[in-house]
Amino acid sequence: MTSVHGAFRARVLQARLESCGIDARLSGSADGVYGLTVGDMARVDVYVPEEQLDDARYVLLAGEVDAALAAPSEWWDAGVEPRPRRRWPWVVSLALLAVAVLGPLFGLYVRNW
């Protein structure tokens, strides 16, 4: 029916088809020995029975339409005021740095006094 790149995308497509009652089989690098694949090595073929092919194409089309109509991911926080940044980690870090640097210097000053 179609090919996708990556085992994760193939599994998601298979699960989507099976949730609609369509039998889907994967062939390719879905269960390969290589965990990280790129290019043609990552191609996974998705097969469905011929009598369910039209239904499977409809499911794929519906997924593409949903993806096209979805709001971009950078809109997730539109209209929300940015959170104020916390300063206490910087203050604590500077205090610890001051103690680490000035502590030994103070100890040398007290010994020589």
ChimeraX commands (.cxc) that place a marker at each C-alpha (Angstrom):
marker #1 position 0.00,0.00,0.00 radius 0.5
marker #1 position 2.66,2.53,1.04 radius 0.5
marker #1 position 6.15,2.94,2.42 radius 0.5
marker #1 position 7.28,5.00,5.39 radius 0.5
marker #1 position 10.70,5.76,6.81 radius 0.5
marker #1 position 11.35,4.52,10.31 radius 0.5
marker #1 position 9.99,1.75,12.48 radius 0.5
marker #1 position 8.14,4.15,14.77 radius 0.5
marker #1 position 6.14,5.75,11.96 radius 0.5
marker #1 position 5.39,2.30,10.56 radius 0.5
marker #1 position 4.11,1.03,13.91 radius 0.5
marker #1 position 1.93,4.11,14.35 radius 0.5
marker #1 position 0.47,3.65,10.87 radius 0.5
marker #1 position -0.12,-0.05,11.53 radius 0.5
marker #1 position -1.86,0.74,14.81 radius 0.5
marker #1 position -4.03,3.38,13.13 radius 0.5
marker #1 position -5.07,0.99,10.38 radius 0.5
marker #1 position -5.75,-1.84,12.82 radius 0.5
marker #1 position -7.84,0.47,15.02 radius 0.5
marker #1 position -10.08,0.96,11.96 radius 0.5
marker #1 position -10.37,-2.79,11.43 radius 0.5
marker #1 position -7.86,-3.05,8.60 radius 0.5
marker #1 position -5.29,-5.84,8.69 radius 0.5
marker #1 position -1.82,-4.35,8.15 radius 0.5
marker #1 position 1.53,-6.11,7.81 radius 0.5
marker #1 position 4.97,-4.51,7.91 radius 0.5
marker #1 position 7.96,-5.52,5.84 radius 0.5
marker #1 position 11.42,-4.02,5.91 radius 0.5
marker #1 position 13.48,-2.59,8.73 radius 0.5
marker #1 position 10.63,-2.53,11.26 radius 0.5
marker #1 position 12.18,-5.37,13.25 radius 0.5
marker #1 position 15.68,-5.12,11.83 radius 0.5
marker #1 position 18.90,-5.69,13.72 radius 0.5
marker #1 position 19.99,-2.09,13.22 radius 0.5
marker #1 position 18.50,0.29,15.75 radius 0.5
marker #1 position 19.32,3.47,13.86 radius 0.5
marker #1 position 18.73,3.50,10.13 radius 0.5
marker #1 position 18.60,6.28,7.56 radius 0.5
marker #1 position 17.63,6.61,3.92 radius 0.5
marker #1 position 16.50,3.46,2.16 radius 0.5
marker #1 position 17.65,1.31,5.08 radius 0.5
marker #1 position 14.87,2.87,7.16 radius 0.5
marker #1 position 12.12,2.13,4.63 radius 0.5
marker #1 position 9.26,0.00,5.90 radius 0.5
marker #1 position 6.59,-1.24,3.50 radius 0.5
marker #1 position 3.02,-1.42,4.77 radius 0.5
marker #1 position 0.81,-4.06,3.17 radius 0.5
marker #1 position -2.94,-4.48,3.47 radius 0.5
marker #1 position -5.28,-7.04,1.88 radius 0.5
marker #1 position -6.55,-6.02,-1.54 radius 0.5
marker #1 position -10.19,-6.00,-0.42 radius 0.5
marker #1 position -9.34,-3.45,2.31 radius 0.5
marker #1 position -7.13,-1.25,0.14 radius 0.5
marker #1 position -9.73,1.48,-0.48 radius 0.5
marker #1 position -10.53,1.73,3.23 radius 0.5
marker #1 position -6.82,1.95,4.06 radius 0.5
marker #1 position -6.32,4.74,1.54 radius 0.5
marker #1 position -9.24,6.60,3.10 radius 0.5
marker #1 position -7.64,6.28,6.55 radius 0.5
marker #1 position -4.35,7.64,5.16 radius 0.5
marker #1 position -6.15,10.53,3.49 radius 0.5
marker #1 position -7.98,11.37,6.71 radius 0.5
marker #1 position -4.64,11.42,8.56 radius 0.5
marker #1 position -3.11,13.79,6.00 radius 0.5
marker #1 position -6.12,16.11,6.21 radius 0.5
marker #1 position -5.91,16.13,10.02 radius 0.5
marker #1 position -2.20,16.96,9.86 radius 0.5
marker #1 position -2.80,19.77,7.35 radius 0.5
marker #1 position -5.56,21.36,9.43 radius 0.5
marker #1 position -3.74,21.11,12.78 radius 0.5
marker #1 position -2.32,24.26,14.27 radius 0.5
marker #1 position 1.46,24.60,14.10 radius 0.5
marker #1 position 3.27,23.44,17.21 radius 0.5
marker #1 position 4.62,26.91,17.94 radius 0.5
marker #1 position 1.07,28.09,18.70 radius 0.5
marker #1 position 0.73,25.97,21.83 radius 0.5
marker #1 position 1.41,28.94,24.10 radius 0.5
marker #1 position -0.20,31.73,22.08 radius 0.5
marker #1 position -1.70,34.41,24.31 radius 0.5
marker #1 position 0.04,33.22,27.46 radius 0.5
marker #1 position 2.33,35.66,29.22 radius 0.5
marker #1 position 5.90,34.43,29.61 radius 0.5
marker #1 position 6.82,33.14,33.04 radius 0.5
marker #1 position 9.13,35.33,35.08 radius 0.5
marker #1 position 12.62,33.92,35.33 radius 0.5
marker #1 position 13.79,32.78,38.72 radius 0.5
marker #1 position 16.90,34.46,40.03 radius 0.5
marker #1 position 17.55,32.35,43.12 radius 0.5
marker #1 position 19.60,29.65,41.32 radius 0.5
marker #1 position 22.02,32.31,40.11 radius 0.5
marker #1 position 22.25,33.89,43.56 radius 0.5
marker #1 position 22.94,30.53,45.20 radius 0.5
marker #1 position 25.53,29.67,42.54 radius 0.5
marker #1 position 27.35,32.95,42.99 radius 0.5
marker #1 position 27.29,32.59,46.78 radius 0.5
marker #1 position 28.79,29.09,46.58 radius 0.5
marker #1 position 31.43,30.30,44.15 radius 0.5
marker #1 position 32.30,33.18,46.46 radius 0.5
marker #1 position 32.64,30.84,49.44 radius 0.5
marker #1 position 34.78,28.41,47.41 radius 0.5
marker #1 position 37.14,31.17,46.24 radius 0.5
marker #1 position 37.17,33.58,49.18 radius 0.5
marker #1 position 37.12,30.90,51.91 radius 0.5
marker #1 position 40.66,29.62,51.30 radius 0.5
marker #1 position 41.96,33.20,50.83 radius 0.5
marker #1 position 40.43,34.21,54.15 radius 0.5
marker #1 position 41.98,31.12,55.78 radius 0.5
marker #1 position 45.45,32.14,54.53 radius 0.5
marker #1 position 44.92,35.69,55.81 radius 0.5
marker #1 position 43.93,34.45,59.29 radius 0.5
marker #1 position 46.95,32.08,59.54 radius 0.5
marker #1 position 49.37,34.85,58.61 radius 0.5
marker #1 position 47.87,37.34,61.03 radius 0.5
marker link #1:1,2 radius 0.2
marker link #1:2,3 radius 0.2
marker link #1:3,4 radius 0.2
marker link #1:4,5 radius 0.2
marker link #1:5,6 radius 0.2
marker link #1:6,7 radius 0.2
marker link #1:7,8 radius 0.2
marker link #1:8,9 radius 0.2
marker link #1:9,10 radius 0.2
marker link #1:10,11 radius 0.2
marker link #1:11,12 radius 0.2
marker link #1:12,13 radius 0.2
marker link #1:13,14 radius 0.2
marker link #1:14,15 radius 0.2
marker link #1:15,16 radius 0.2
marker link #1:16,17 radius 0.2
marker link #1:17,18 radius 0.2
marker link #1:18,19 radius 0.2
marker link #1:19,20 radius 0.2
marker link #1:20,21 radius 0.2
marker link #1:21,22 radius 0.2
marker link #1:22,23 radius 0.2
marker link #1:23,24 radius 0.2
marker link #1:24,25 radius 0.2
marker link #1:25,26 radius 0.2
marker link #1:26,27 radius 0.2
marker link #1:27,28 radius 0.2
marker link #1:28,29 radius 0.2
marker link #1:29,30 radius 0.2
marker link #1:30,31 radius 0.2
marker link #1:31,32 radius 0.2
marker link #1:32,33 radius 0.2
marker link #1:33,34 radius 0.2
marker link #1:34,35 radius 0.2
marker link #1:35,36 radius 0.2
marker link #1:36,37 radius 0.2
marker link #1:37,38 radius 0.2
marker link #1:38,39 radius 0.2
marker link #1:39,40 radius 0.2
marker link #1:40,41 radius 0.2
marker link #1:41,42 radius 0.2
marker link #1:42,43 radius 0.2
marker link #1:43,44 radius 0.2
marker link #1:44,45 radius 0.2
marker link #1:45,46 radius 0.2
marker link #1:46,47 radius 0.2
marker link #1:47,48 radius 0.2
marker link #1:48,49 radius 0.2
marker link #1:49,50 radius 0.2
marker link #1:50,51 radius 0.2
marker link #1:51,52 radius 0.2
marker link #1:52,53 radius 0.2
marker link #1:53,54 radius 0.2
marker link #1:54,55 radius 0.2
marker link #1:55,56 radius 0.2
marker link #1:56,57 radius 0.2
marker link #1:57,58 radius 0.2
marker link #1:58,59 radius 0.2
marker link #1:59,60 radius 0.2
marker link #1:60,61 radius 0.2
marker link #1:61,62 radius 0.2
marker link #1:62,63 radius 0.2
marker link #1:63,64 radius 0.2
marker link #1:64,65 radius 0.2
marker link #1:65,66 radius 0.2
marker link #1:66,67 radius 0.2
marker link #1:67,68 radius 0.2
marker link #1:68,69 radius 0.2
marker link #1:69,70 radius 0.2
marker link #1:70,71 radius 0.2
marker link #1:71,72 radius 0.2
marker link #1:72,73 radius 0.2
marker link #1:73,74 radius 0.2
marker link #1:74,75 radius 0.2
marker link #1:75,76 radius 0.2
marker link #1:76,77 radius 0.2
marker link #1:77,78 radius 0.2
marker link #1:78,79 radius 0.2
marker link #1:79,80 radius 0.2
marker link #1:80,81 radius 0.2
marker link #1:81,82 radius 0.2
marker link #1:82,83 radius 0.2
marker link #1:83,84 radius 0.2
marker link #1:84,85 radius 0.2
marker link #1:85,86 radius 0.2
marker link #1:86,87 radius 0.2
marker link #1:87,88 radius 0.2
marker link #1:88,89 radius 0.2
marker link #1:89,90 radius 0.2
marker link #1:90,91 radius 0.2
marker link #1:91,92 radius 0.2
marker link #1:92,93 radius 0.2
marker link #1:93,94 radius 0.2
marker link #1:94,95 radius 0.2
marker link #1:95,96 radius 0.2
marker link #1:96,97 radius 0.2
marker link #1:97,98 radius 0.2
marker link #1:98,99 radius 0.2
marker link #1:99,100 radius 0.2
marker link #1:100,101 radius 0.2
marker link #1:101,102 radius 0.2
marker link #1:102,103 radius 0.2
marker link #1:103,104 radius 0.2
marker link #1:104,105 radius 0.2
marker link #1:105,106 radius 0.2
marker link #1:106,107 radius 0.2
marker link #1:107,108 radius 0.2
marker link #1:108,109 radius 0.2
marker link #1:109,110 radius 0.2
marker link #1:110,111 radius 0.2
marker link #1:111,112 radius 0.2
marker link #1:112,113 radius 0.2
view
